[in-house]
Amino acid sequence: MTPHWQAELEATVHAFRLGMEGAGNDHLKEFIDRLSGQLNAMSAYQQQEIHNVLAQTLDAQKRNDMIHIADLLEYEIAPLLTRCSSD
Amino acid sequence: MSVTLETNSSLQVNLSVADDRWRQQLGVIATRWPELARQLAHAPLSHHLWREDTPQPTLVIDGLHLASGYDAAAEAELQAAQIPCDQADCTVYGLGSGTVPRILLQRPAIRSIQIVLFNPSVARTCLSYYPMDDWLTDPRVELSLATGTSRVARPFAAVPPCLQLADEASAVLRDRVWLDLSTPFIRQKQADDAAHWQQRFEDNLDLINQDGDAACVKGICPDTQVLVAGAGPSLTDYAAVLQQRGGSPLIAASSALRPLAQAGVVPDLVVVIDGAKDLVLQHFDGLDLSVYKDVPLIYFPRVHRHVLQSWPGPRLTAFPSGVSFKEGTPTKQRLFCSGSVLHPAIDLAVLMGAREVVLFGADFGFPGGQSHASEAAHLHQVADRFAGHWVINVAGERIPTSASMRGYLRDLEAYISRHGEVRFVTVTTHGAQILGAENCQQIGAES
């Protein structure tokens, strides 16, 4: 079954890579909300790893660095979450 | 991650390679587009970093990544996919890594690609780091700099950071493209809001039925000057002038009431469109509302009934353009609205028959780092760099703004372009330039 964060993550990445800033920010907020509900099921180490990348993502959001936000979500956070789901 | 131009030894090597690549590609451009080559040659490199700590090297300009540092080809495929496969002629906004044109040129259907550059310095920097001579020589490619009057050419693919890094001369086209990219999101939001609009309409139905129709002001001020006040920071400089406005009627946004009241100004009409009860009630905080007992309030049906019932004067209903209501719903005068209260206030002035609409506090940005005029309910300081969004002000300087306000500005400009019969004037020293509106900085009682 597709994890319920995945659709939001993909929508966020898609929107930011295409320059759809409003949609990207909306999806990013929804993704983080969904992710927050799952963090308790992860180990402290996994939570820390995700927290670190999320901090970079939010920093990129402050600069409106949309391509970097998309990269961090697609190539850093998604593999981490997939690994957490399979552990 | 550092985004400053570093001077370590590996970067020195890169700079040398970059310089060679730039010279070579500039030579290609010079043979096809000599004027463009001259402009690029005079442009300095942007403040940049060539990142090599990502799986794929990538360019970062002014803190913005130009292309994915993980899979730039997949990203460019996604961007190019915005153009239908059977499309013969298309436009690419921005250069980036140059991968989007390369992908598009592989399509058999492609006959021409217009590539539009938004900033000569950014283009020069991209041309210094990414090889593009393979497609720069392709006769189907045309390369040009954006101009202030360009319209959005569809279909198009966009390289988002190149839009964000637009220079002053390209800012209008940047915003138009940005607005185009945002349209599906805006439409979705409007569709999500439709049920809320209908519900609020039904909640207010008794008031709407008993209140007047904004259509009753149609033509009441033929061939006159009508003043419109928004709550932008520059209203502070001119509120006192509005005290001696002579016979010109003044329409105020509800958010401008407090700054105007501070200067002893009572408008002739007030417009309110926001559905947030508490936010709008704050526009009235501390005001002696009894002075407005003869001032009509023009409102959209979504305004909370507590707001409507707290208004001491007559009320006139208007409906926003572009919003659909359930079939059979009685409607009243439609007024142009694309998000800002200034839109219906200006359309009301035109409806009244104005030959000249004079705008105050229509800044569409945060000149001086202020969100609103002094005394406005929601006045706050904003950061200098508001997520990178800016517009050019009447003094030719960048002022920070929000993505929404940029959209409101461009939609107002489109409205102005449809009303050639009316002269528009914006009175401000530091607010946004409004295309189609003249700027006036000194205003007397009769101007």
Interface residues (C-beta under 8 A of the other chain):
Chain A: H14 A15 F16 R17 L18 G19 M20 E21 G22 A23 D26 Q56 K62 R63 N64 D65 M66 I67 H68 A70 D71 E74 Y75
Chain B: M1 T54 P55 G63 L64 H65 L66 A67 S68 G69 Y70 D71 E75 L78 Q79 Q82 A158 V159 P160 P161 L163 Q164 W178 L181 S182 P184 F185 I186 Q188 A387 G388 H389 A403
